[in-house]
């Protein structure tokens, strides 16, 4: 989408790009990134791959995108960021806020990639439910990085309002209401 938007900008379309970091919050039907939370709380997450992430509450992301639309400079890209955190610390916070005792296992990246290939091959041959451990899940957990949202702060006046703890709590509460969490 970023590439398409930038190409349109080169053709004269007045484009401002806002890119939120890994987003958690209410209305995550599916769920998408919220699968990390639902499977952790439901104790069905077999393991996680450690990596660095920047996470943002969905309401903060929406506010940042709106500020980009209203105040962003044509042709510019803005990272809409929340808080930098390791996957290990994020999973620990989910466990703590959900008042659970069992922490999922940390899986080395090489092991996760091998297991993913095996599970995806089995899925393609026999069908069934899409494996939790797949290339997308591994990328989400391990390929992240800490992000700097200073440009959005300076040029748009954007600041996240919600902490990681508040984001996780609100997300868990909503998933419980939707029966995604037992």
LOTI-899948 format. One record per residue: chain; residue number from 0; x, y negated, z of N, C-alpha, C, CB in turn. Coordinates in Angstrom, 2 decimals, padded with zeros to 5 digits. Atoms other than C-alpha are relative to their C-alpha. Glycine has a CB too. Example, Ala and Ser with C-alpha at 12.3 -4.5 7.8 and 13.67 -1.06 7.14 Angstrom:
! LOTI-899948
PT  c    k     n_c1     n_c2     n_c3    ca_c1    ca_c2    ca_c3     c_c1     c_c2     c_c3    cb_c1    cb_c2    cb_c3
PT  A    0   000.89   001.19   000.00   012.30   004.50   007.80   000.90  -001.20   000.00  -000.99  -000.03   001.25
PT  A    1  -000.82   001.19  -000.06   013.67   001.06   007.14  -000.77  -001.09   000.73   000.41  -000.46  -001.42
! end
This chain:
! LOTI-899948
PT  c    k     n_c1     n_c2     n_c3    ca_c1    ca_c2    ca_c3     c_c1     c_c2     c_c3    cb_c1    cb_c2    cb_c3
PT  A    0   000.83   001.19   000.00   000.00   000.00   000.00   000.87  -001.25   000.00  -000.95   000.00   001.21
PT  A    1  -000.91   001.14  -000.06   002.87  -002.32   000.83   000.56  -000.31  -001.39   001.15   000.28   000.99
PT  A    2  -000.57   000.18   001.34   004.40  -001.76  -002.61  -001.03  -000.60  -000.95   000.50   001.36  -000.57
PT  A    3   001.07   000.51   000.86   001.07  -002.38  -004.37  -000.26  -001.47   000.30  -001.29   000.82   000.18
PT  A    4   000.26   001.39  -000.40   000.49  -005.57  -002.38   001.14  -000.92  -000.46  -000.16  -000.10   001.54
PT  A    5  -001.14   000.83   000.41   004.00  -006.87  -003.09   000.03  -000.19  -001.51   001.31   000.63   000.47
PT  A    6   000.06   000.13   001.46   003.60  -006.15  -006.82  -001.09  -000.98  -000.41  -000.25   001.38  -000.66
PT  A    7   001.08   000.96   000.28   000.29  -008.04  -006.80   000.46  -001.42   000.31  -001.26   000.35   000.82
PT  A    8  -000.53   001.32  -000.36   002.05  -010.93  -005.06   000.90  -000.56  -001.08   000.77   000.09   001.30
PT  A    9  -000.87   000.42   001.09   004.61  -011.05  -007.86  -000.80  -000.48  -001.21   000.93   001.13  -000.41
PT  A   10   000.86   000.40   001.12   001.70  -011.44  -010.29  -000.86  -001.21   000.34  -000.89   001.16  -000.41
PT  A   11   000.70   001.23  -000.36   000.40  -014.47  -008.43  -001.15   000.15   000.98  -000.50  -000.61  -001.21
PT  A   12   001.06  -000.20  -000.99  -002.11  -012.90  -006.05   000.52  -000.49   001.35  -000.46   001.51   000.07
PT  A   13  -000.48   000.53  -001.30  -001.86  -014.78  -002.71  -000.08   001.07   001.09  -000.82  -001.24   000.42
PT  A   14  -000.07  -001.14  -000.91  -000.75  -011.90  -000.49   000.76  -000.36   001.27   000.66   001.20  -000.69
PT  A   15  -000.69   000.02  -001.29   000.14  -011.87   003.20  -000.12   001.43   000.53  -000.61  -001.08   001.01
PT  A   16   000.00  -001.38  -000.45   001.13  -008.48   004.60   000.19   000.06   001.51   001.09   000.81  -000.72
PT  A   17  -000.11  -000.27  -001.43   000.54  -007.43   008.20   000.16   001.50   000.20  -001.23  -000.55   000.79
PT  A   18  -000.27  -001.42  -000.21   001.99  -004.11   009.36  -000.02   000.30   001.49   001.36   000.40  -000.63
PT  A   19   000.02  -000.37  -001.43   000.85  -002.86   012.77   000.85   001.25   000.24  -001.45   000.25   000.47
PT  A   20  -000.77  -001.18  -000.37   003.01  -000.35   014.59  -000.96   001.14   000.33   000.95  -000.30   001.21
PT  A   21   000.81  -001.18  -000.31   001.73   003.03   015.85  -001.16  -000.41   000.92   000.87   001.12   000.67
PT  A   22   001.19   000.58  -000.64  -001.82   002.18   016.91  -000.82   001.05   000.74  -000.86  -000.69  -001.04
PT  A   23   000.88  -000.84  -000.82  -003.92   003.70   019.70  -001.14  -000.87   000.51   000.77   000.66   001.18
PT  A   24   001.12   000.74  -000.56  -007.35   002.69   020.89  -001.32   000.65  -000.37   000.01  -001.43  -000.48
PT  A   25   001.35  -000.48   000.27  -011.07   003.08   020.55  -000.25   000.09  -001.51  -001.05  -000.93   000.67
PT  A   26   000.48  -000.16   001.37  -012.84   004.07   017.31   000.97   000.75  -000.91  -000.29  -001.35  -000.59
PT  A   27  -000.92  -000.83   000.77  -010.12   006.47   016.22  -000.70   001.33  -000.27   001.37   000.21   000.78
PT  A   28   000.74  -001.22   000.35  -012.54   008.95   014.69   000.92   000.90  -000.79  -001.30  -000.32  -000.80
PT  A   29  -000.86  -000.96   000.68  -010.80   012.04   013.52   000.65   000.93   000.99   001.06  -000.72  -000.81
PT  A   30  -000.74   001.25  -000.07  -008.64   011.27   015.52   001.23   000.02  -000.90   000.41  -000.29   001.44
PT  A   31  -001.22   000.08   000.81  -005.55   010.04   013.64   001.21  -000.01   000.95  -000.02  -001.27  -000.92
PT  A   32  -001.15   000.05  -000.91  -002.60   008.82   015.75  -000.41   000.44   001.40   000.60  -001.40   000.05
PT  A   33   000.50  -000.39  -001.31  -004.79   009.52   018.77   000.08   001.49   000.27  -001.41  -000.44   000.14
PT  A   34  -000.16  -001.45  -000.22  -004.24   013.25   018.23   001.07   000.28   001.04   000.36   000.71  -001.32
PT  A   35  -001.03  -000.17  -001.01  -001.12   012.85   020.34  -000.62  -000.03   001.39   001.09  -001.10  -000.14
PT  A   36   000.65   000.13  -001.31  -003.30   011.75   023.25  -001.00   001.12   000.24  -000.70  -001.36   000.10
PT  A   37   001.01  -001.03  -000.22  -006.16   014.20   022.73   000.64   001.36   000.26  -000.94   000.10  -001.19
PT  A   38  -000.63  -001.31  -000.19  -003.89   017.22   022.41   000.85   000.06   001.26   000.86   000.34  -001.20
PT  A   39  -000.76   000.01  -001.25  -001.70   016.14   025.32  -000.95   000.18   001.18   000.79  -001.32   000.16
PT  A   40   000.95  -000.08  -001.12  -004.69   015.64   027.64  -000.72   001.33   000.01  -001.03  -001.15  -000.08
PT  A   41   000.67  -001.31   000.06  -006.41   018.81   026.43   000.97   001.15   000.21  -000.70   000.16  -001.33
PT  A   42  -001.05  -001.00  -000.24  -003.10   020.63   027.08   000.13   000.97  -001.18  -000.29   000.77   001.28
PT  A   43  -000.15  -000.82   001.20  -003.06   021.91   023.47   001.19  -000.46  -000.85  -001.28  -000.05  -000.83
PT  A   44  -001.19   000.44   000.71   000.07   020.03   022.40   001.12   000.97   000.34   000.39  -001.49   000.38
PT  A   45  -001.00  -001.02  -000.30   002.65   022.80   022.06   001.36  -000.59   000.37   000.16   000.92  -001.18
PT  A   46  -001.26   000.65  -000.29   005.55   020.38   022.25   000.07  -001.32  -000.74   001.19   000.90  -000.38
PT  A   47  -000.19   001.27   000.69   006.83   017.03   021.10   001.47  -000.15  -000.35  -000.49  -001.19   000.87
PT  A   48  -001.35   000.31   000.42   009.88   015.74   019.32   000.29  -001.41   000.49   000.18   000.12  -001.57
PT  A   49  -000.30   001.33  -000.53   011.55   012.84   021.06   000.48  -000.91  -001.11   001.06   000.09   001.11
PT  A   50  -000.40   001.04   000.94   012.14   009.63   019.16  -000.46  -001.32   000.55  -000.59   000.26  -001.42
PT  A   51   000.40   001.33  -000.44   011.68   005.91   019.52  -001.19  -000.49  -000.80   001.16  -000.99  -000.13
PT  A   52   001.21   000.50   000.65   008.34   004.27   018.74  -000.31  -001.39   000.52  -001.18   000.95   000.24
PT  A   53   000.63   001.22  -000.49   006.61   000.96   018.98  -001.48   000.30  -000.07   000.41  -001.29  -000.86
PT  A   54   001.42  -000.31  -000.06   003.01   001.40   020.07  -000.78  -001.28   000.31  -000.29   001.09   001.06
PT  A   55   000.83   001.18  -000.17   000.20  -001.11   020.01  -001.45   000.41   000.22   000.12  -000.92  -001.23
PT  A   56   001.43  -000.21  -000.21  -003.37  -001.23   021.29  -000.74  -000.49  -001.25  -000.51  -000.75   001.29
PT  A   57   000.74   000.31   001.24  -005.86  -001.30   018.38  -000.56  -001.42   000.00  -001.14   000.99  -000.19
PT  A   58   000.52   001.36  -000.07  -007.43  -004.55   019.57   001.08  -001.04  -000.22  -000.68  -000.24   001.34
PT  A   59  -001.13   000.90   000.23  -004.02  -006.23   019.65   000.39   000.03  -001.48   001.20   000.40   000.88
PT  A   60  -000.34  -000.12   001.42  -003.29  -004.90   016.16  -000.99  -000.78  -000.86   000.01   001.49  -000.43
PT  A   61   001.03   000.73   000.76  -006.59  -006.29   014.86   000.18  -001.51   000.14  -001.41   000.40   000.47
PT  A   62  -000.21   001.44  -000.23  -005.91  -009.68   016.43   001.23  -000.48  -000.78   000.18  -000.29   001.51
PT  A   63  -001.21   000.35   000.74  -002.41  -009.72   014.91  -000.25  -000.08  -001.50   001.10   000.99   000.28
PT  A   64   000.33   000.02   001.43  -003.76  -008.88   011.46  -000.84  -001.22  -000.35  -000.74   001.29  -000.40
PT  A   65   000.82   001.19   000.23  -006.36  -011.63   011.76   000.87  -001.26   000.00  -001.10  -000.12   001.08
PT  A   66  -000.92   001.14  -000.03  -003.64  -014.12   012.73   000.84  -000.07  -001.27   000.91   000.07   001.23
PT  A   67  -000.75  -000.03   001.26  -001.64  -013.00   009.68  -000.85  -000.54  -001.14   000.49   001.43  -000.32
PT  A   68   000.91   000.49   001.05  -004.66  -013.64   007.46  -000.21  -001.52   000.11  -001.35   000.72   000.09
PT  A   69   000.30   001.42  -000.21  -005.32  -017.06   009.00   001.22  -000.90  -000.09  -000.64  -000.18   001.35
PT  A   70  -001.16   000.88  -000.13  -001.79  -018.37   009.52   001.26   000.48  -000.71   000.30  -000.19   001.43
PT  A   71  -001.19  -000.53   000.66   000.60  -016.18   007.55   000.34  -000.76  -001.26  -000.19   001.45  -000.31
PT  A   72  -000.48   000.65   001.21   002.69  -017.58   004.75  -000.15   000.96  -001.17   001.47  -000.47   000.15
PT  A   73   000.19  -000.80   001.20   001.87  -016.34   001.26   001.33   000.68  -000.36  -000.53  -000.89  -001.20
PT  A   74  -001.17  -000.77   000.41   004.30  -013.59   000.20   000.82   000.56   001.16   000.87  -000.85  -000.84
PT  A   75  -000.76  -000.47  -001.16   005.50  -012.88   003.76  -000.59   001.28   000.57   000.03  -001.08   001.07
PT  A   76   000.41  -001.22  -000.71   005.35  -009.62   005.74   000.23  -000.22   001.49   000.78   001.27  -000.53
PT  A   77  -000.08   000.16  -001.45   004.70  -009.53   009.47  -000.18   001.34   000.68  -001.05  -001.01   000.51
PT  A   78   000.16  -001.19  -000.83   005.30  -006.66   011.87  -000.85  -000.39   001.20   001.39   000.58   000.45
PT  A   79   000.90   000.24  -001.13   002.44  -006.59   014.37   000.36   001.08   001.03  -001.56   000.05  -000.43
PT  A   80  -000.57  -000.98  -000.92   004.07  -004.92   017.36  -000.59  -000.11   001.40   001.49  -000.17   000.06
PT  A   81   000.42  -000.06  -001.40   003.28  -003.89   020.90   001.20   000.21   000.88  -001.02   001.11   000.21
PT  A   82  -001.06  -000.33  -000.95   005.75  -002.10   023.15   000.89   001.10  -000.55  -000.59   000.43   001.34
PT  A   83  -000.97  -001.04   000.36   008.91  -000.13   022.38   000.05   001.03   001.12   001.41  -000.62  -000.26
PT  A   84   000.00  -001.08  -000.99   008.88   003.28   024.10   000.46   001.29  -000.68  -001.42   000.17   000.64
PT  A   85  -000.38  -001.31   000.55   010.40   006.73   023.62  -001.24   000.90   000.03   001.19   000.64   000.81
PT  A   86   001.11  -000.96   000.00   008.04   009.59   022.78  -000.07   000.72   001.34   000.15   001.02  -001.14
PT  A   87  -000.02  -000.68  -001.29   009.15   011.28   025.99  -000.71  -000.85   001.06   001.44   000.29   000.44
PT  A   88   000.64   000.87  -000.99   008.11   008.27   028.09  -001.48  -000.20  -000.30   000.71  -001.36   000.04
PT  A   89   001.41   000.14   000.35   004.86   007.89   026.15  -000.79   001.24   000.43  -000.16  -000.22  -001.52
PT  A   90   000.67  -001.24  -000.41   003.93   011.55   026.73  -000.11   000.06   001.53   000.75   001.24  -000.54
PT  A   91   000.05   000.04  -001.46   004.83   011.16   030.42  -001.10  -000.93   000.50   001.36  -000.44   000.57
PT  A   92   001.06   000.94  -000.40   002.51   008.13   030.67  -001.38   000.61  -000.23   000.13  -001.33  -000.79
PT  A   93   001.29  -000.65   000.29  -000.33   010.07   029.02  -000.31   001.01   001.09   000.02   000.69  -001.40
PT  A   94   000.18  -001.02  -001.05   000.17   012.93   031.51  -000.35  -000.68   001.33   001.30   000.86   000.16
PT  A   95   000.22   000.71  -001.26   000.32   010.49   034.45  -001.39  -000.63   000.05   001.07  -001.08   000.20
PT  A   96   001.29   000.70   000.01  -002.75   008.45   033.45  -001.15   000.99  -000.02  -000.09  -000.94  -001.21
PT  A   97   001.04  -001.04   000.04  -004.77   011.60   032.71   000.00   000.85   001.27   000.19   000.89  -001.22
PT  A   98  -000.13  -000.73  -001.27  -003.68   012.91   036.14   000.18   001.50  -000.21  -001.22  -000.26   000.87
PT  A   99  -000.33  -001.39   000.30  -002.25   016.12   034.72   001.36   000.32   000.61   000.00   000.26  -001.53
PT  A  100  -001.29  -000.41  -000.56   000.69   018.12   036.00   000.93   000.58  -001.05  -000.22   001.00   001.10
PT  A  101  -000.82  -000.72   000.97   001.88   020.08   032.98   000.45  -000.91  -001.14  -000.78   001.20  -000.56
PT  A  102  -000.61   000.78   001.07   004.25   018.27   030.64   000.30   000.91  -001.18   001.29  -000.71   000.50
PT  A  103  -000.38  -000.81   001.16   004.54   019.59   027.07   001.51   000.08  -000.12  -000.61  -000.58  -001.30
PT  A  104  -001.45  -000.20   000.16   007.96   020.89   026.09   000.56  -000.94  -001.06   000.30   001.46  -000.38
PT  A  105  -000.73   000.76   001.01   010.47   018.74   024.27   000.63   001.01  -000.94   001.08  -000.95   000.65
PT  A  106  -000.48  -000.94   001.01   011.35   020.51   021.02   001.07  -000.70  -000.84  -001.17   000.52  -000.90
PT  A  107  -001.01   000.60   000.88   014.59   019.84   019.11  -000.55  -000.18  -001.41   001.28   000.87  -000.03
PT  A  108   000.50   000.33   001.33   013.94   018.27   015.71   000.21   001.14  -001.00   000.69  -001.25  -000.51
PT  A  109  -000.26  -001.09   000.94   015.57   021.14   013.79  -000.95   001.18   000.21   001.45   000.48   000.14
PT  A  110   000.94  -001.08  -000.32   013.39   023.71   015.58  -001.41  -000.38  -000.45   000.02   000.30   001.54
PT  A  111   001.34   000.46   000.40   010.25   021.62   014.99  -000.18   000.07  -001.52  -000.23  -001.44   000.48
PT  A  112   000.09  -000.05   001.47   011.00   021.35   011.26  -000.13   001.43  -000.50   001.23  -000.66  -000.64
PT  A  113   000.07  -001.41   000.39   011.55   025.11   010.96  -001.39   000.57   000.32   001.10   000.82   000.73
PT  A  114   001.33  -000.48  -000.38   008.34   025.91   012.88  -001.08  -000.59  -000.90  -000.30  -000.35   001.47
PT  A  115   000.96   000.66   000.88   006.46   023.39   010.73  -000.06   000.69  -001.35   000.36  -001.48  -000.18
PT  A  116  -000.04  -000.68   001.30   007.58   025.06   007.51  -000.70   001.35   000.07   001.45   000.17  -000.48
PT  A  117   000.62  -001.33  -000.17   006.53   028.49   008.82  -001.52  -000.15   000.13   000.59   000.72   001.24
PT  A  118   001.44   000.18  -000.23   003.13   027.25   010.05  -000.71  -000.52  -001.24  -000.23  -000.95   001.18
PT  A  119   000.62   000.53   001.21   002.42   025.29   006.86  -000.07   001.07  -001.09   000.78  -001.22  -000.52
PT  A  120   000.03  -001.08   000.98   003.34   028.28   004.68  -001.16   000.95   000.32   001.36   000.77  -000.01
PT  A  121   001.09  -000.87  -000.44   000.96   030.46   006.72  -001.36  -000.65  -000.31   000.12   000.30   001.52
PT  A  122   001.24   000.73   000.25  -001.75   027.77   006.42  -000.35   000.02  -001.50   000.12  -001.46   000.50
PT  A  123   000.24   000.03   001.45  -001.34   027.54   002.63  -000.40   001.37  -000.54   001.24  -000.49  -000.73
PT  A  124   000.32  -001.35   000.46  -001.51   031.31   002.22  -001.33   000.50   000.55   001.11   000.97   000.40
PT  A  125   001.17  -000.58  -000.65  -004.23   032.21   004.73  -001.11  -000.99   000.31   000.42   000.66   001.25
PT  A  126   001.01   001.00  -000.32  -006.07   028.92   005.26  -000.16  -000.16   001.50  -001.34   000.37  -000.62
PT  A  127   000.26   000.24  -001.42  -007.67   028.08   008.57   000.15  -001.47   000.34   000.93   000.83   000.86
PT  A  128  -000.14   001.38  -000.46  -007.10   024.96   010.64   001.41  -000.52  -000.28  -000.32  -000.09   001.51
PT  A  129  -001.29   000.62   000.26  -004.32   022.56   009.67   000.84   000.03   001.27  -000.17  -001.45  -000.51
PT  A  130  -000.84  -000.10  -001.20  -001.41   023.17   012.05   000.27  -001.38   000.62   001.32   000.67  -000.35
PT  A  131  -000.35   001.23  -000.71  -000.76   020.53   014.71   001.42  -000.42  -000.35  -000.14   000.17   001.52
PT  A  132  -001.39   000.28   000.31   002.92   020.79   013.95   000.18   000.07  -001.51   000.96   001.00   000.72
PT  A  133  -000.22   000.08   001.44   003.30   019.61   010.37   000.95  -001.16  -000.28  -001.36  -000.18  -000.76
PT  A  134  -000.98   001.04   000.35   005.58   017.22   008.48  -000.44  -001.38   000.47   000.22  -000.02  -001.51
PT  A  135   000.51   001.31  -000.42   003.34   014.24   009.27   000.16  -000.17   001.50  -001.47  -000.17  -000.40
PT  A  136  -000.12   000.08  -001.46   003.25   015.01   012.99   001.46  -000.17   000.42  -000.60   001.26   000.66
PT  A  137  -001.43   000.12  -000.33   007.02   015.44   013.08   000.50  -001.40  -000.32   000.82   001.05  -000.77
PT  A  138  -000.42   001.35   000.37   007.53   012.16   011.24  -000.51  -001.03   001.00  -000.50  -000.35  -001.41
PT  A  139   000.58   000.94  -000.97   005.19   010.34   013.63   000.78   000.04   001.30  -001.48   000.31   000.25
PT  A  140  -000.68  -000.13  -001.28   007.01   011.69   016.66   001.48  -000.37  -000.06  -000.13   001.41   000.51
PT  A  141  -001.47   000.12  -000.02   010.64   011.57   015.53   000.57  -001.11  -000.86   000.59   001.28  -000.43
PT  A  142  -000.61   000.91   000.97   011.16   009.20   012.64  -000.23  -001.47   000.34  -000.53   000.29  -001.38
PT  A  143   000.28   001.37  -000.36   010.05   006.10   014.47   001.22  -000.76   000.44  -001.01  -000.03   001.09
PT  A  144  -001.08   000.86  -000.46   012.11   003.24   015.68  -000.58  -001.10   000.85   000.78  -000.57  -001.19
PT  A  145   000.44   001.17  -000.73   011.95   000.34   018.02  -000.14  -001.14  -001.01   001.01  -000.38   001.15
PT  A  146   000.27   001.09   000.93   010.53  -002.72   016.26   000.08  -001.35   000.69  -001.39   000.18  -000.64
PT  A  147  -000.09   001.37  -000.49   011.01  -006.45   016.66  -001.10  -000.81  -000.68   001.41  -000.62  -000.27
PT  A  148   001.10   000.79   000.53   007.85  -008.52   016.22   000.18  -001.50   000.18  -001.27   000.42   000.65
PT  A  149  -000.30   001.41  -000.28   009.57  -011.87   016.78  -000.54  -000.93  -001.09   001.51  -000.19   000.13
PT  A  150   000.48   000.85   001.09   008.58  -013.22   013.35  -001.50  -000.29   000.17   000.25   000.68  -001.37
PT  A  151   001.44   000.20  -000.22   004.85  -012.69   014.07  -000.23  -000.89   001.22  -000.72   001.36   000.18
PT  A  152   000.12   000.84  -001.20   005.34  -014.29   017.49   000.25  -001.46  -000.35   000.99   000.47   001.09
PT  A  153  -000.38   001.38   000.33   007.06  -017.39   016.10  -000.95  -000.64  -001.02   001.41  -000.03  -000.54
PT  A  154   000.75   000.61   001.10   005.07  -017.91   012.91  -001.52   000.09   000.15   000.39   000.65  -001.28
PT  A  155   001.45  -000.19  -000.12   001.62  -016.62   013.91  -000.52  -000.28   001.41  -000.36   001.42  -000.39
PT  A  156   000.42   000.16  -001.39   001.58  -017.15   017.67  -000.53   001.30   000.59  -001.06  -001.08   000.11
PT  A  157   000.49  -001.30  -000.45   000.96  -013.42   018.12   000.80   000.51   001.20   000.08   001.02  -001.13
PT  A  158  -000.58  -000.70  -001.16   001.62  -011.71   021.46  -000.97   001.12   000.36   000.25  -000.98   001.23
PT  A  159   000.92  -001.06  -000.44   000.23  -008.32   022.50  -000.51  -000.31   001.41   000.71   001.39  -000.02
PT  A  160   000.59   000.25  -001.32  -002.13  -008.53   025.48   000.00   001.24   000.88  -001.43  -000.51  -000.16
PT  A  161   000.17  -001.24  -000.76  -002.28  -004.87   026.50   001.32   000.74   000.18  -001.01   000.90  -000.68
PT  A  162  -001.17  -000.82  -000.29   000.45  -002.81   028.17  -000.23   001.41  -000.53   000.30   000.02   001.54
PT  A  163   000.11  -001.41   000.41   001.16   000.79   027.24  -000.98   000.73   000.92   001.40   000.70   000.03
PT  A  164   000.91  -000.66  -000.95  -000.65   001.93   030.40  -001.46  -000.34  -000.31   000.34  -000.42   001.43
PT  A  165   001.38   000.40   000.31  -003.78  -000.08   029.54  -000.46   000.62  -001.32  -000.12  -001.54  -000.07
PT  A  166   000.32  -000.58   001.30  -003.68   001.14   025.93  -000.35   001.48   000.15   001.18  -000.18  -000.98
PT  A  167   000.23  -001.43  -000.18  -003.42   004.78   026.98  -001.30   000.23   000.77   001.18   000.66   000.75
PT  A  168   001.22  -000.15  -000.81  -006.17   004.42   029.62  -001.26  -000.25  -000.83   000.03  -000.96   001.21
PT  A  169   001.17   000.33   000.84  -008.61   002.74   027.21  -000.24   001.08  -001.05   000.20  -001.38  -000.68
PT  A  170   000.12  -001.03   001.03  -007.88   005.34   024.54  -000.54   001.30   000.59   001.36   000.25  -000.68
PT  A  171   000.48  -001.22  -000.66  -008.36   008.28   026.92  -001.48  -000.14   000.36   000.83   000.30   001.27
PT  A  172   001.40   000.22  -000.38  -011.62   006.79   028.23  -000.93   000.12  -001.20  -000.17  -001.38   000.66
PT  A  173   000.85  -000.05   001.20  -013.00   006.38   024.71  -000.06   001.42  -000.54   000.54  -000.96  -001.08
PT  A  174   000.00  -001.38   000.50  -011.92   009.88   023.64  -000.88   000.89   000.89   001.44   000.56  -000.05
PT  A  175   000.88  -000.77  -000.89  -013.72   011.28   026.71  -001.47  -000.25  -000.35   000.27  -000.38   001.47
PT  A  176   001.38   000.31   000.39  -016.91   009.46   025.71  -000.41   000.67  -001.30  -000.17  -001.50  -000.14
PT  A  177   000.27  -000.61   001.31  -016.64   010.96   022.23   000.14   001.53   000.05   000.95  -000.57  -001.05
PT  A  178  -000.21  -001.45  -000.21  -015.98   014.47   023.66   001.19   000.55  -000.80  -001.25   000.75  -000.39
PT  A  179  -001.26  -000.48   000.58  -012.56   014.65   021.99   000.89   000.58   001.11   000.74  -001.14  -000.76
PT  A  180  -000.74  -000.49  -001.15  -011.17   015.25   025.46  -000.98   000.71   000.92   000.73  -001.15   000.74
PT  A  181   000.87  -000.79  -000.89  -012.65   017.97   027.68   000.06  -000.55   001.41   000.40   001.48  -000.01
! end
